Amino acid sequence: MKTTVRSERRRRRARARGFTLIELLVAIAILAVIAVLSWRGLDQIIRGRQTITNAMEDERVFAQLFDQMRIDARQATSDDEAGQPAVSVSGSVLQIVRQVNLPGTAPRLQVVRYRVSDGRVVRYASPPLRNIGELRGALRGGEGEGWSGLPLMGGVGSISAQLYVPKVGWTTQMSDVQSAITEADNNLKVPQLGSAPLPRSVTGLQVSIGATSLARPVTRVFLVGE
C-alpha cells in the first residue's frame, strides 16, 4: 500500500515539474522553423506586390508619354505650312511642327522636340509662333527663351523613330521624306495659292523607347495629321 502511494506521489511530482530542457529546445526549434517559413512567405508577397506596383507605374508613365506623342502627331501641320517636313528625325531627336489652337486667336504653329536628356525623355515645346519668321527661328535654333521642357519618363536608355513615307515604307532617312516632298511639288500643274495643302510626305510615325527596366524596347505607331 505504501509503495503504491509513493509511486503515485512521484508521478504527481514529475507532472508538476513541467517540460524538460530537451522538450523546450525541440519546441523552440519548431517555432523557429515556422517563423522562417512564415517570413519567407510574407517576403515573397511583399516583393510580388512591389513588382506589380512598379509594373503598373511603368505602364502609367508609358501611357502618358505615348498619349502625348499621339496628340502631337495628330496635330502635325502640313509640309507646305511648315516649309519643310512637318515630322522629322535627327539622330535620337524627334521633331514635330504642330498646329496650336488658342481661344480667341487664329491657329498658330508650334515646334515640339522629344529628346533624351540625362536618362529622361523630355518634351520641349516652343511658344506659339505668330509668323513664318518666328517659325524659321524656332526650327533653326535650340530650345531657348520661351521654350518649355516637360520630363515625361526616366530611366530611358534610347529613343528611336521611323517615318512612314508612301511608296517607300518605313524609313529613318530624311532624304526619302524630302524626295516625296519634291515629287509632290513636281506633280502640281497649277501653282498652289491658298488651295488644299500638298499630300503629306509622312503619314505614319513609329517610336521605340528603350528603358533600363525593360528587357526590350516598347514600340508604338501613330498616324500623322489624322
ROSEDO-294021 format. One record per residue (C-alpha): x, y, z. Coordinates in nm, 4 decimals, padded with zeros to 6 digits, always signed. Each point is the difference from the previous one (the first is absolute). Layout:
% ROSEDO-294021
u,v,w
X,Y,Z
...
//
This chain:
% ROSEDO-294021
u,v,w
+00.0000,+00.0000,+00.0000
+00.2801,+00.2379,+00.0936
+00.1828,-00.0825,-00.3229
-00.3064,+00.0872,-00.2021
-00.0425,+00.3334,+00.1793
+00.3672,+00.0894,-00.0504
-00.0168,-00.0841,-00.3716
-00.3057,+00.2179,-00.0383
+00.1767,+00.2890,+00.1740
+00.3055,-00.0350,-00.2246
-00.2210,+00.0095,-00.3096
-00.1724,+00.3148,+00.1252
+00.3350,+00.1692,+00.0720
+00.1241,-00.0965,-00.3491
-00.3084,+00.1546,-00.1581
+00.0418,+00.3159,+00.2096
+00.3583,+00.0528,-00.1196
-00.1217,+00.1046,-00.3568
+00.2059,-00.0343,-00.3199
+00.3533,-00.1263,-00.0053
+00.2837,+00.1939,-00.1661
-00.0037,-00.2260,-00.3046
-00.3727,+00.0502,-00.0431
+00.0438,+00.3777,+00.0177
+00.2809,-00.0083,-00.2573
-00.2107,-00.2083,-00.2360
-00.2947,+00.2379,+00.0401
+00.2219,+00.3043,-00.0620
+00.1484,-00.1632,-00.3098
-00.3464,-00.0734,-00.1385
-00.1125,+00.3578,+00.0663
+00.3157,+00.1315,-00.1686
-00.0665,-00.2077,-00.3119
-00.3610,+00.1202,-00.0120
+00.1151,+00.3621,+00.0429
+00.2546,-00.0305,-00.2831
-00.2552,-00.1551,-00.2347
-00.2548,+00.2675,+00.0888
+00.2556,+00.2779,-00.0556
+00.0963,-00.1396,-00.3400
-00.3621,-00.0180,-00.1056
-00.0652,+00.3549,+00.1182
+00.3169,+00.1221,-00.1715
-00.1088,-00.1567,-00.3294
-00.3406,+00.1649,+00.0299
+00.1597,+00.3409,+00.0644
+00.2450,-00.0434,-00.2879
-00.2787,-00.1082,-00.2339
-00.2102,+00.2977,+00.0997
+00.2927,+00.2361,-00.0589
+00.0647,-00.1548,-00.3417
-00.3635,+00.0453,-00.0988
+00.0028,+00.3594,+00.1282
+00.3145,+00.0822,-00.1992
-00.1433,-00.1601,-00.3134
-00.3221,+00.2000,+00.0346
+00.1979,+00.3215,+00.0497
+00.2123,-00.0718,-00.3093
-00.3161,-00.0679,-00.1996
-00.1521,+00.3284,+00.1175
+00.3118,+00.1963,-00.0968
+00.0183,-00.1694,-00.3413
-00.3687,+00.0708,-00.0602
+00.0480,+00.3677,+00.0856
+00.3055,+00.0314,-00.2259
-00.1525,-00.1747,-00.2996
-00.3317,+00.1809,+00.0402
+00.1793,+00.3350,-00.0240
+00.1882,-00.1188,-00.3091
-00.3275,-00.1144,-00.1548
-00.1546,+00.3446,+00.0546
+00.3024,+00.1783,-00.1475
+00.0055,-00.2307,-00.3041
-00.3725,+00.0475,-00.0638
+00.0366,+00.3781,+00.0189
+00.3009,+00.0098,-00.2336
-00.0315,+00.2724,-00.2601
+00.0522,-00.0535,-00.3724
+00.3438,+00.0106,-00.1604
-00.0758,+00.3118,-00.2041
-00.1151,+00.1903,+00.3104
+00.3154,-00.1019,+00.1845
+00.2192,+00.0770,-00.3004
+00.1766,-00.3315,+00.0576
-00.0948,-00.3512,+00.1189
-00.2499,+00.0464,+00.2814
+00.1301,-00.3178,+00.1663
+00.3732,-00.0638,+00.0000
+00.2605,-00.2148,+00.1723
+00.3595,+00.0987,+00.0681
+00.1964,-00.2563,+00.1978
-00.1943,-00.0595,+00.3212
-00.2033,+00.3215,-00.0329
-00.3582,-00.0082,-00.1271
-00.1387,+00.3328,-00.1221
-00.3625,+00.0811,-00.0829
-00.1404,+00.3291,-00.1278
-00.3567,+00.0038,+00.1263
-00.3019,+00.2270,-00.0064
-00.1100,+00.1770,+00.3177
-00.3501,+00.1363,+00.0441
-00.0208,+00.2690,+00.2672
-00.3340,+00.1487,+00.1086
-00.0725,+00.3289,-00.1729
+00.2990,-00.0136,-00.2355
+00.0770,-00.1366,-00.3437
+00.1621,-00.3460,-00.0194
+00.3738,+00.0134,+00.0569
+00.2895,-00.2389,-00.0391
+00.2229,-00.1516,+00.2656
+00.3246,-00.1952,-00.0210
+00.0190,-00.3044,+00.2283
+00.3116,-00.2091,+00.0588
+00.0441,-00.3259,+00.1885
+00.3514,-00.0805,+00.1141
+00.1746,-00.2025,+00.2725
+00.1704,+00.2175,+00.2603
+00.1789,-00.1581,+00.2990
-00.1916,-00.3234,-00.0442
-00.3395,+00.1707,-00.0259
-00.2273,+00.0602,-00.2972
-00.0676,+00.3731,-00.0060
-00.2613,+00.1694,-00.2175
+00.1133,+00.3474,-00.1011
-00.2620,+00.2338,-00.1456
+00.0426,+00.3449,-00.1497
-00.2453,+00.2794,+00.0758
-00.2816,+00.0410,-00.2558
+00.1567,+00.1496,-00.3131
-00.1776,+00.2931,-00.1627
+00.1763,+00.0216,-00.3358
+00.2381,-00.1752,-00.2359
+00.2980,+00.1897,+00.1395
-00.0576,-00.1315,+00.3514
-00.0499,-00.3489,-00.1426
+00.3308,+00.0136,-00.1869
+00.1769,+00.1191,+00.3132
-00.1469,-00.2826,+00.2087
+00.0949,-00.2612,-00.2605
+00.3575,+00.1236,-00.0338
+00.0732,+00.0657,+00.3667
+00.0041,-00.2066,+00.3139
-00.2363,-00.0097,+00.2944
+00.0565,+00.3572,+00.1114
-00.2014,+00.2739,+00.1638
-00.3722,-00.0617,+00.0128
+00.0316,-00.3740,-00.0511
-00.1436,-00.2391,+00.2575
+00.1546,-00.3315,+00.1000
-00.2155,-00.2768,+00.1449
+00.1719,-00.3192,+00.1278
-00.2279,-00.2899,-00.0886
+00.1910,-00.3164,+00.0893
+00.3180,-00.0967,+00.1837
+00.2343,-00.2962,-00.0263
+00.0089,+00.0233,-00.3798
+00.3007,-00.1246,-00.1903
-00.1064,+00.0848,-00.3536
-00.2785,+00.1360,-00.2168
-00.0280,-00.0724,-00.3707
-00.2574,+00.0805,-00.2652
-00.0886,-00.1069,-00.3515
-00.2135,+00.1895,-00.2493
-00.2480,-00.1553,-00.2401
+00.0305,+00.1512,-00.3468
-00.2532,-00.1155,-00.2626
+00.1654,-00.1931,-00.2864
+00.3082,-00.0483,+00.2201
-00.1186,-00.1537,+00.3262
+00.1652,+00.0358,+00.3398
+00.3231,+00.1958,-00.0093
+00.2383,+00.1972,+00.2182
+00.1490,+00.1896,-00.2941
-00.1178,+00.3582,-00.0311
+00.1121,-00.0087,-00.3650
-00.2964,-00.2324,-00.0695
-00.2337,+00.2547,+00.1575
+00.1497,+00.2870,-00.1980
-00.0285,-00.1998,-00.3227
-00.3711,-00.0535,+00.0683
-00.0471,+00.3750,+00.0513
+00.1875,+00.0769,-00.3228
-00.2083,-00.2518,-00.1937
-00.3232,+00.1530,+00.1326
+00.1211,+00.3470,-00.1021
+00.0854,-00.1203,-00.3501
-00.3423,-00.1603,-00.0404
-00.1758,+00.3323,+00.0441
-00.1264,+00.1357,-00.3298
-00.1229,+00.3274,+00.1449
+00.1898,+00.1974,+00.2649
-00.1597,-00.0474,+00.3362
-00.1482,+00.3263,+00.1217
-00.2129,-00.0461,+00.3060
-00.1387,-00.3330,-00.1183
+00.0142,-00.3373,+00.1725
+00.3415,-00.0908,+00.1405
+00.2358,-00.2359,-00.1746
-00.0250,-00.3698,+00.0826
+00.1857,-00.0843,+00.3167
+00.3456,-00.1419,-00.0475
-00.0282,-00.1846,+00.3344
-00.3254,-00.1732,+00.0927
+00.1178,-00.2228,+00.2854
+00.2374,+00.0173,+00.2960
+00.1527,-00.2952,+00.1861
+00.1746,+00.0698,+00.3313
+00.2050,-00.2462,+00.2078
+00.1037,+00.0707,+00.3596
+00.2733,-00.2026,+00.1682
-00.0026,+00.0132,+00.3811
+00.2272,-00.1548,+00.2620
-00.2985,-00.1788,+00.1555
-00.0983,-00.1684,-00.3276
+00.1413,-00.3099,-00.1648
-00.0725,+00.1488,-00.3426
-00.1192,+00.3366,-00.1341
-00.3688,+00.0918,-00.0046
-00.1272,+00.1069,-00.3432
-00.3110,+00.1930,-00.0988
-00.1309,+00.1171,-00.3386
-00.1905,+00.3262,-00.0561
-00.1824,+00.1571,-00.2915
+00.1247,+00.3414,-00.1079
-00.2510,+00.2792,-00.0511
-00.3070,-00.2208,+00.0468
//
